[in-house]
Amino acid sequence: MDTTAHNLIDDVWNALKEVTDPELDEPLTALGFVREVRCRQNSVQVTLALPTYWCAPNFAYLMMEDLREAIRRLPWVRDIQITLRDHESADALNQAIDRDVSFQHAFADATDDLAPLRRAFAEKAFYARQKRWLDAIQAATHTSAKDWTPGRVKDVEEWALAHPSVAPLWRRYQASAVRQGVDLLSPDAPVVVDGQGRPIMPDVWERHWRYLSLITLNMDANAHLCRGLFGARYDPGRPRPSIPGPLAPKQATD
């Protein structure tokens, strides 16, 4: 493989690291769901696989749409093909993404817009990232959640960024807040808030902590199940190595 092909493939893989499973909030690349990347000049092909043949088509569509949008942000890309394999709705989903049409257009019986589903997943991810960041603080300071009083960004950011175990989780939490439209950048902004940016007050702190724990427990359980199913279905370990062109031709559609 020549240097140019290596660089293009690395460029795509780095872009795809930001795309998460909407239900699990884990990168598709880390889960192994992205099976292959092929690049040739301005064209990119990505192959996606999921834990079961019957994974929800609307979930799959969200992942494929996010993969496509991540690749579109690369300035050198002109043509993108996202291919889902081994799935009962693969043909319909592949054509929908290739034609850039909505989920409702691809599935006649789909009556609901996917925007509310996407928002619900984003809010769960926001709370899960909040919990993981707070867990890291507890581990670093040897305190319990009940002993720790949430402060403001200016009170915690410098300390958080100085601790290697906390800094990445703080940045992920901030990124999730931005997507929610919640301010976690201003120095005086509270750092523990609900999905609308309202600070969690002391009288509801314990209830909020239980809510965060339930969300992360559910997410972790689903991730464990998905990894097990995926590992049983495909070879465990890392995805197959990427292969340089030639690209497979697109199938003609009506």
C-alpha positions in Angstrom: 0.0 0.0 0.0 1.5 3.4 -1.0 1.8 6.3 1.4 -1.1 8.2 -0.1 -3.5 5.3 0.4 -2.2 4.9 4.0 -2.8 8.6 4.7 -6.3 8.6 3.3 -7.4 5.5 5.2 -5.9 6.9 8.4 -7.8 10.2 7.8 -11.1 8.3 7.5 -10.5 6.1 10.6 -9.7 9.2 12.6 -12.9 10.8 11.5 -14.9 7.7 12.3 -13.6 7.5 15.9 -16.0 10.3 16.7 -19.1 8.3 15.6 -20.8 6.5 18.4 -23.4 3.8 18.7 -26.4 6.0 19.7 -27.6 3.6 22.3 -24.3 2.7 23.9 -22.4 6.0 23.4 -19.3 4.1 22.4 -17.3 4.6 19.2 -18.3 2.3 16.4 -14.6 1.7 15.7 -13.9 0.6 19.3 -16.9 -1.7 19.2 -15.5 -3.3 16.0 -18.7 -2.5 14.0 -16.7 -0.7 11.3 -15.3 -3.7 9.5 -13.5 -2.2 6.6 -12.4 1.1 5.1 -11.4 1.5 1.4 -10.1 4.6 -0.2 -9.1 5.6 -3.7 -8.5 9.2 -4.6 -11.6 11.1 -3.6 -13.8 8.0 -2.9 -14.4 6.2 0.3 -16.2 2.9 1.1 -17.0 1.9 4.6 -18.4 -1.5 5.6 -20.6 -1.7 8.7 -21.7 -4.8 10.6 -24.0 -5.1 13.7 -24.4 -7.6 16.5 -27.5 -9.3 15.1 -29.4 -9.8 11.9 -32.4 -8.1 13.5 -30.8 -5.0 15.0 -33.4 -2.2 14.9 -33.3 -0.6 11.4 -33.8 2.9 12.8 -30.8 2.5 15.1 -28.8 1.2 12.1 -29.9 4.2 10.0 -28.7 6.7 12.6 -25.3 5.0 12.7 -25.0 4.9 8.9 -26.1 8.6 8.6 -23.5 9.6 11.2 -20.7 7.7 9.5 -21.6 9.4 6.2 -21.7 12.9 7.8 -18.3 12.3 9.6 -16.7 11.4 6.2 -18.4 14.3 4.5 -16.5 16.7 6.7 -13.2 15.5 5.2 -12.4 18.2 2.5 -10.9 15.7 0.0 -13.8 13.3 -0.1 -16.2 13.5 -3.1 -17.9 10.1 -3.1 -19.1 8.0 -0.1 -20.5 4.6 0.0 -21.7 3.1 3.4 -22.5 -0.6 3.2 -24.3 -2.4 6.0 -23.8 -6.2 5.7 -25.6 -9.2 7.2 -28.7 -7.4 8.2 -32.4 -8.1 7.3 -32.9 -4.5 6.1 -29.5 -4.0 4.5 -30.7 -3.4 1.0 -33.2 -0.7 2.0 -30.8 1.0 4.4 -27.9 0.9 2.0 -30.1 2.5 -0.8 -31.5 5.1 1.6 -28.0 6.3 2.7 -26.7 6.2 -0.8 -29.6 8.2 -2.1 -29.6 10.5 0.9 -33.2 10.0 1.7 -35.0 9.9 5.1 -35.7 6.8 7.1 -39.5 7.4 6.6 -39.0 7.5 2.8 -37.1 4.3 2.9 -39.6 2.5 5.1 -43.2 3.1 4.2 -44.4 1.8 7.6 -42.2 4.2 9.5 -44.4 7.0 10.8 -42.2 8.7 13.3 -39.4 11.2 12.6 -36.0 10.0 14.0 -35.2 13.4 15.5 -36.9 12.6 18.9 -35.1 9.3 19.1 -31.8 11.0 18.4 -32.5 13.6 21.1 -33.4 10.9 23.6 -30.1 9.0 22.9 -28.2 12.3 23.2 -29.7 13.0 26.6 -28.9 9.6 27.9 -25.3 10.0 26.7 -25.1 13.4 28.4 -26.1 11.8 31.8 -23.9 8.8 31.3 -20.9 11.0 30.6 -21.7 13.1 33.6 -21.8 10.0 35.8 -18.5 8.7 34.4 -16.8 12.0 35.0 -18.1 12.2 38.6 -16.9 8.6 39.1 -13.4 9.5 38.0 -13.4 12.5 40.4 -14.4 10.2 43.3 -11.6 7.7 42.4 -9.0 10.5 42.1 -10.0 12.2 45.4 -11.0 9.2 47.4 -14.4 10.7 48.2 -17.9 9.5 47.8 -20.6 11.3 45.8 -22.4 12.3 48.9 -19.3 14.1 50.2 -18.7 16.0 47.1 -20.4 19.3 46.4 -20.7 20.1 42.7 -19.2 23.5 41.8 -18.8 25.7 38.8 -16.6 25.3 35.7 -14.0 27.7 37.1 -13.8 25.6 40.3 -13.1 22.3 38.6 -11.7 22.6 35.1 -8.1 23.4 35.9 -8.0 20.6 38.4 -9.8 18.2 36.0 -7.4 18.8 33.1 -4.4 18.3 35.4 -5.5 14.7 36.2 -5.0 12.2 33.3 -7.7 9.9 34.5 -10.3 12.8 34.6 -9.4 15.1 31.8 -10.7 13.0 28.8 -14.0 12.3 30.6 -14.4 16.0 31.4 -13.9 16.9 27.7 -16.3 14.2 26.6 -18.9 15.5 29.1 -18.4 19.1 27.8 -18.8 17.9 24.2 -22.0 16.1 25.1 -23.2 19.3 26.8 -22.6 21.3 23.7 -24.8 18.9 21.7 -27.5 19.4 24.3 -27.3 23.1 24.1 -26.0 23.2 27.7 -23.3 25.7 28.8 -20.3 23.9 30.3 -17.8 26.3 28.9 -18.5 29.6 30.8 -16.4 29.9 34.0 -19.5 30.5 36.2 -21.6 27.7 34.6 -22.6 24.9 37.1 -21.0 21.6 36.3 -23.7 19.2 37.4 -26.9 20.0 35.6 -29.9 18.3 34.1 -30.5 17.9 30.4 -31.8 21.5 30.1 -28.9 23.0 31.9 -30.6 23.5 35.3 -28.2 23.0 38.2 -28.8 20.0 40.5 -29.7 21.4 43.9 -28.7 19.7 47.2 -32.2 18.5 48.0 -32.4 16.4 44.8 -28.7 15.4 44.6 -29.2 11.8 46.0 -32.2 11.2 43.6 -30.2 12.6 40.7 -27.2 10.3 41.6 -29.5 7.2 41.6 -30.9 8.3 38.2 -27.3 8.6 36.7 -26.5 5.2 38.2 -29.5 3.6 36.5 -28.7 5.1 33.1 -25.0 4.0 33.2 -26.0 0.5 34.5 -28.4 0.1 31.6 -25.9 1.4 29.1 -23.1 -0.9 30.4 -25.4 -3.9 30.4 -26.4 -3.3 26.8 -22.8 -2.8 25.7 -21.8 -6.0 27.3 -24.6 -7.9 25.6 -23.8 -6.3 22.2 -20.1 -7.2 22.5 -21.0 -10.7 23.3 -23.4 -11.1 20.4 -21.0 -9.4 18.0 -18.1 -11.6 19.2 -20.1 -14.7 18.7 -21.2 -13.6 15.2 -17.8 -12.5 13.9 -14.2 -13.2 14.7 -13.4 -11.5 18.0 -10.7 -8.8 18.1 -9.9 -6.0 15.8 -11.6 -5.4 12.4 -10.0 -6.8 9.3 -7.2 -4.7 7.9 -8.2 -2.0 5.4 -7.5 -2.8 1.8 -6.5 -0.2 -0.8 -8.6 0.0 -4.1 -9.9 -0.9 -6.5 -13.3 0.1 -5.3 -16.2 -2.2 -5.8 -18.7 -0.7 -8.3 -22.0 0.5 -7.0 -25.0 -1.6 -7.8 -27.5 0.0 -10.1 -30.8 1.0 -8.5 -34.2 1.8 -10.0 
